[in-house]
Amino acid sequence: MTYNTRQKATIQKIIADQSREFSVKDIYNELVRLGEDVGLTTIYRVTDEMIEAGYLRKNISADGTVRFQYLEDCGKIGHCYLKCEDCGRLEHMDCRLVKQLVEHVEDEHGFQADEKNIIINGTCKHCAR
């Protein structure tokens, strides 16, 4: 059973407002800044629920650091995310070629890609300057 509490709604709002990778500590610090009394266990529970629902991706770096990315569900077919490896920014991109790529991967390689979770890693235009 899932409960929708004020604390959960606040955590979800903070997460949805993230445009870069973030940690549980980042969410906790924002809650403290807002004067909210929320424990780490609650934050972990909400992040786990959001991962399960497909709204968050958990990334573990080579040094074991855990960071998250919010994946906005736009309900469109033919989109992906562009992730900057320098600043961590995550941008939503709609492009008809994504649909063609997914079809190619399925037809030529027998692999069904999850269109909602395609992320292209690279460097954003701001960091490339």
Backbone as JSON, one array per atom type, in Angstrom:
{
  "sequence": "MTYNTRQKATIQKIIADQSREFSVKDIYNELVRLGEDVGLTTIYRVTDEMIEAGYLRKNISADGTVRFQYLEDCGKIGHCYLKCEDCGRLEHMDCRLVKQLVEHVEDEHGFQADEKNIIINGTCKHCAR",
  "N": [[0.85, -1.18, 0.0], [0.54, 2.21, -0.82], [1.15, 5.32, 0.59], [0.12, 8.69, 0.37], [1.59, 11.21, 1.6], [2.11, 14.48, 3.04], [4.82, 14.9, 3.4], [5.92, 13.06, 1.59], [4.92, 14.09, -0.82], [6.24, 16.55, -0.84], [8.92, 15.71, -1.06], [8.81, 14.41, -3.55], [8.22, 16.6, -5.18], [10.55, 18.17, -4.89], [12.39, 16.4, -6.05], [11.34, 16.21, -8.67], [11.89, 18.76, -9.57], [14.57, 18.72, -10.11], [17.25, 19.2, -12.33], [19.63, 18.12, -12.73], [21.91, 15.43, -11.87], [21.46, 14.03, -8.61], [21.84, 13.48, -5.06], [20.7, 11.54, -2.2], [21.4, 12.97, 0.03], [21.48, 15.57, -1.03], [18.73, 16.0, -1.44], [17.85, 15.8, 1.21], [19.21, 18.0, 2.35], [17.9, 20.1, 1.01], [15.32, 19.79, 2.02], [15.82, 20.42, 4.73], [16.56, 23.08, 4.39], [14.09, 24.08, 3.66], [12.79, 23.88, 6.02], [11.61, 21.5, 6.71], [10.94, 18.55, 8.52], [12.14, 15.71, 7.89], [13.1, 12.38, 7.76], [15.99, 10.45, 6.7], [15.31, 7.83, 6.05], [12.7, 8.03, 5.09], [13.15, 9.53, 2.77], [14.73, 7.72, 1.29], [12.8, 5.68, 0.97], [10.88, 6.97, -0.64], [12.45, 7.54, -2.92], [13.02, 4.91, -3.74], [10.41, 4.04, -4.4], [9.91, 5.75, -6.55], [11.85, 4.94, -8.35], [10.96, 2.36, -8.88], [8.55, 3.0, -10.15], [9.49, 4.09, -12.46], [10.32, 6.72, -12.68], [12.7, 7.6, -11.72], [16.2, 7.16, -12.1], [18.79, 5.22, -10.9], [22.16, 5.74, -10.38], [25.35, 4.37, -10.03], [28.55, 5.22, -9.33], [32.01, 4.46, -10.22], [33.42, 4.72, -7.86], [31.55, 4.06, -6.0], [29.67, 5.96, -5.31], [26.34, 7.0, -5.03], [23.98, 8.34, -7.15], [21.12, 10.06, -8.43], [18.79, 10.38, -11.16], [16.17, 12.31, -12.4], [13.55, 11.25, -14.39], [11.52, 12.58, -16.5], [8.21, 11.84, -17.36], [6.93, 12.17, -20.34], [5.07, 11.07, -21.95], [5.32, 10.76, -24.66], [6.24, 9.23, -27.77], [9.38, 8.5, -29.12], [11.51, 9.89, -27.89], [14.32, 10.9, -25.87], [16.91, 11.18, -23.39], [19.44, 13.58, -22.76], [22.48, 13.51, -21.26], [24.79, 15.39, -19.51], [28.1, 14.74, -18.94], [29.87, 16.34, -17.61], [28.59, 18.48, -16.06], [26.35, 17.2, -15.14], [23.78, 17.75, -15.93], [20.51, 16.96, -17.12], [18.73, 16.66, -19.99], [15.66, 16.7, -21.73], [14.87, 15.32, -24.85], [13.08, 15.51, -27.8], [12.78, 13.72, -30.75], [12.32, 12.57, -34.0], [14.06, 10.7, -34.98], [14.84, 9.1, -32.87], [12.82, 7.21, -32.51], [13.19, 5.81, -34.91], [15.73, 4.74, -34.41], [15.19, 3.05, -32.22], [13.47, 1.24, -33.49], [15.27, 0.17, -35.37], [17.17, -1.07, -33.67], [15.55, -3.05, -32.58], [14.68, -4.48, -34.91], [17.09, -5.2, -36.27], [18.81, -6.15, -34.32], [17.39, -7.59, -32.53], [16.58, -6.68, -30.04], [14.63, -5.22, -27.56], [14.3, -1.99, -26.85], [13.82, 0.17, -24.07], [12.02, 2.81, -24.5], [11.42, 4.95, -22.78], [13.59, 5.25, -21.18], [16.01, 5.9, -22.44], [19.19, 7.14, -22.5], [21.55, 9.43, -23.58], [24.86, 9.92, -23.2], [27.21, 12.58, -22.82], [28.6, 15.78, -23.59], [27.25, 18.86, -22.68], [26.17, 21.86, -24.42], [26.86, 24.12, -22.95], [28.97, 23.33, -21.26], [30.78, 22.56, -23.16], [31.89, 24.82, -24.15]],
  "CA": [[0.0, 0.0, 0.0], [1.3, 3.44, -0.91], [0.52, 6.46, 1.23], [0.5, 10.0, -0.14], [1.68, 12.15, 2.71], [2.65, 15.79, 2.71], [6.28, 14.73, 3.29], [6.19, 12.37, 0.32], [4.64, 15.05, -1.89], [7.33, 17.54, -0.83], [10.12, 15.05, -1.59], [8.58, 14.21, -4.98], [8.33, 17.92, -5.84], [11.98, 18.52, -4.93], [13.01, 15.53, -7.04], [10.86, 16.59, -10.01], [12.5, 20.04, -9.93], [16.0, 18.53, -10.35], [17.66, 19.11, -13.72], [20.95, 17.48, -12.7], [21.97, 14.3, -10.96], [21.4, 14.44, -7.21], [21.97, 12.43, -4.07], [19.73, 11.6, -1.11], [21.86, 14.07, 0.88], [21.02, 16.81, -1.66], [17.3, 16.13, -1.13], [17.77, 16.06, 2.65], [19.64, 19.39, 2.58], [16.84, 20.99, 0.53], [14.24, 19.7, 3.01], [16.25, 21.19, 5.9], [16.48, 24.49, 3.99], [12.67, 24.44, 3.65], [12.26, 23.74, 7.37], [10.87, 20.24, 6.8], [11.55, 17.55, 9.38], [11.96, 14.43, 7.21], [14.25, 11.52, 7.96], [16.61, 9.83, 5.54], [14.56, 6.62, 5.71], [11.56, 8.45, 4.26], [13.68, 9.91, 1.46], [15.08, 6.48, 0.6], [11.57, 4.98, 0.62], [10.28, 7.68, -1.78], [13.28, 7.32, -4.11], [12.79, 3.52, -4.16], [9.11, 4.0, -5.06], [10.01, 6.46, -7.83], [12.63, 4.07, -9.24], [10.04, 1.28, -9.26], [7.55, 3.56, -11.06], [10.15, 4.51, -13.69], [10.57, 8.16, -12.71], [14.07, 7.86, -11.28], [17.25, 6.21, -12.45], [19.86, 5.19, -9.89], [23.49, 5.56, -10.98], [26.41, 4.12, -9.06], [29.83, 5.48, -9.98], [33.08, 3.5, -9.95], [33.84, 4.83, -6.45], [30.44, 3.65, -5.15], [28.77, 7.08, -5.06], [25.01, 6.81, -5.59], [23.32, 9.56, -7.58], [19.86, 9.78, -9.09], [18.35, 11.26, -12.24], [14.72, 12.33, -12.56], [13.16, 11.01, -15.77], [10.17, 13.11, -16.69], [7.39, 11.04, -18.26], [6.2, 13.11, -21.19], [4.03, 10.33, -22.64], [5.56, 10.78, -26.1], [7.1, 8.21, -28.36], [10.44, 9.14, -29.9], [12.26, 10.85, -27.08], [15.39, 10.36, -25.04], [17.51, 12.17, -22.5], [20.84, 13.91, -22.99], [23.1, 13.71, -19.95], [26.13, 15.97, -19.56], [29.02, 14.07, -18.02], [30.62, 17.35, -16.85], [27.79, 19.17, -15.05], [25.28, 16.32, -14.66], [22.48, 18.21, -16.41], [19.74, 15.99, -17.87], [17.78, 17.37, -20.84], [14.71, 15.89, -22.48], [14.97, 15.61, -26.27], [12.13, 14.85, -28.71], [13.34, 13.66, -32.1], [11.75, 11.44, -34.74], [15.11, 9.71, -35.23], [14.91, 8.18, -31.74], [11.89, 6.12, -32.86], [13.87, 5.02, -35.94], [16.82, 4.01, -33.76], [14.57, 1.98, -31.44], [13.01, 0.23, -34.46], [16.47, -0.48, -35.91], [17.72, -1.94, -32.64], [14.67, -4.21, -32.47], [14.66, -5.26, -36.15], [18.41, -5.69, -36.67], [19.57, -6.73, -33.21], [16.5, -8.41, -31.72], [16.58, -6.15, -28.68], [13.58, -4.23, -27.35], [14.77, -0.89, -26.01], [12.81, 0.88, -23.28], [12.09, 4.19, -24.99], [11.31, 5.94, -21.71], [14.82, 5.32, -20.39], [17.2, 6.02, -23.27], [20.01, 8.28, -22.11], [22.76, 9.61, -24.35], [25.87, 10.62, -22.4], [28.13, 13.43, -23.58], [28.9, 17.1, -23.02], [26.26, 19.85, -23.11], [26.72, 23.02, -25.14], [27.43, 25.07, -21.99], [30.25, 22.8, -20.8], [31.67, 22.4, -24.31], [32.5, 26.13, -24.47]],
  "C": [[0.89, 1.24, 0.0], [0.51, 4.58, -0.28], [1.03, 7.75, 0.6], [0.45, 10.99, 1.0], [2.23, 13.47, 2.21], [4.17, 15.69, 2.53], [6.65, 14.09, 1.96], [5.99, 13.32, -0.85], [5.75, 16.09, -1.99], [8.59, 16.94, -1.43], [9.97, 14.86, -3.1], [8.71, 15.51, -5.76], [9.78, 18.34, -5.96], [12.68, 17.7, -6.0], [12.62, 15.94, -8.45], [11.47, 17.91, -10.48], [13.99, 19.92, -10.26], [16.27, 18.44, -11.85], [19.05, 18.49, -13.85], [20.86, 16.24, -11.82], [21.98, 14.82, -9.53], [21.54, 13.23, -6.31], [20.84, 12.56, -3.04], [20.11, 12.76, -0.18], [21.43, 15.42, 0.3], [19.54, 17.05, -1.35], [17.11, 16.48, 0.34], [18.13, 17.52, 2.95], [18.58, 20.39, 2.12], [15.65, 20.97, 1.49], [14.57, 20.5, 4.27], [16.12, 22.68, 5.6], [15.03, 24.98, 4.01], [12.02, 24.33, 5.03], [11.44, 22.48, 7.58], [11.65, 19.25, 7.66], [11.25, 16.17, 8.8], [13.23, 13.63, 7.38], [14.76, 10.91, 6.67], [15.85, 8.57, 5.1], [13.38, 6.94, 4.8], [12.03, 8.82, 2.86], [14.06, 8.66, 0.66], [13.84, 5.72, 0.15], [10.93, 5.63, -0.61], [11.12, 7.47, -3.04], [13.1, 5.89, -4.63], [11.47, 3.4, -4.92], [9.18, 4.65, -6.45], [10.86, 5.68, -8.83], [11.71, 2.97, -9.77], [9.01, 1.76, -10.28], [8.16, 4.06, -12.37], [10.45, 5.99, -13.79], [11.98, 8.54, -12.28], [14.99, 6.78, -11.8], [18.34, 6.35, -11.41], [21.17, 4.89, -10.6], [24.5, 5.37, -9.87], [27.74, 4.27, -9.78], [30.86, 4.42, -9.57], [33.52, 3.54, -8.49], [32.7, 4.51, -5.47], [29.46, 4.76, -4.81], [27.43, 6.84, -5.76], [24.4, 8.17, -5.9], [22.06, 9.15, -8.35], [19.63, 10.78, -10.21], [16.83, 11.16, -12.31], [14.41, 12.19, -14.04], [11.71, 11.42, -15.94], [9.42, 12.24, -17.69], [6.54, 11.99, -19.09], [5.09, 12.41, -21.96], [4.2, 10.3, -24.15], [6.4, 9.59, -26.52], [8.15, 8.94, -29.19], [11.14, 10.22, -29.1], [13.37, 10.12, -26.33], [15.89, 11.49, -24.15], [18.96, 12.36, -22.87], [21.45, 14.24, -21.64], [24.51, 14.25, -20.13], [27.0, 15.31, -18.5], [29.81, 15.07, -17.17], [29.79, 17.97, -15.73], [26.64, 18.32, -14.5], [23.89, 16.7, -15.13], [21.83, 17.12, -17.26], [18.67, 16.73, -18.65], [16.92, 16.38, -21.59], [14.8, 16.29, -23.95], [13.91, 14.81, -27.03], [12.75, 14.88, -30.1], [12.8, 12.41, -32.78], [12.78, 10.35, -34.99], [15.27, 8.72, -34.08], [14.01, 6.97, -32.02], [12.53, 5.21, -33.91], [14.99, 4.18, -35.34], [16.26, 2.82, -32.97], [14.09, 0.86, -32.37], [14.2, -0.53, -35.06], [17.05, -1.48, -34.91], [16.86, -3.21, -32.51], [14.76, -5.1, -33.71], [16.01, -5.92, -36.45], [19.15, -6.43, -35.57], [18.7, -7.57, -32.26], [16.4, -7.97, -30.26], [15.48, -5.1, -28.57], [14.05, -3.18, -26.36], [13.59, -0.26, -25.29], [12.92, 2.36, -23.63], [12.06, 5.25, -23.9], [12.64, 6.17, -21.0], [16.09, 5.37, -21.23], [17.93, 7.3, -22.87], [21.27, 8.29, -22.97], [23.71, 10.47, -23.52], [26.79, 11.43, -23.3], [28.41, 14.71, -22.83], [27.9, 18.11, -23.56], [26.95, 21.05, -23.76], [27.37, 24.02, -24.18], [28.82, 24.63, -21.53], [31.26, 22.67, -21.94], [32.39, 23.7, -24.65], [33.83, 26.3, -23.81]]
}
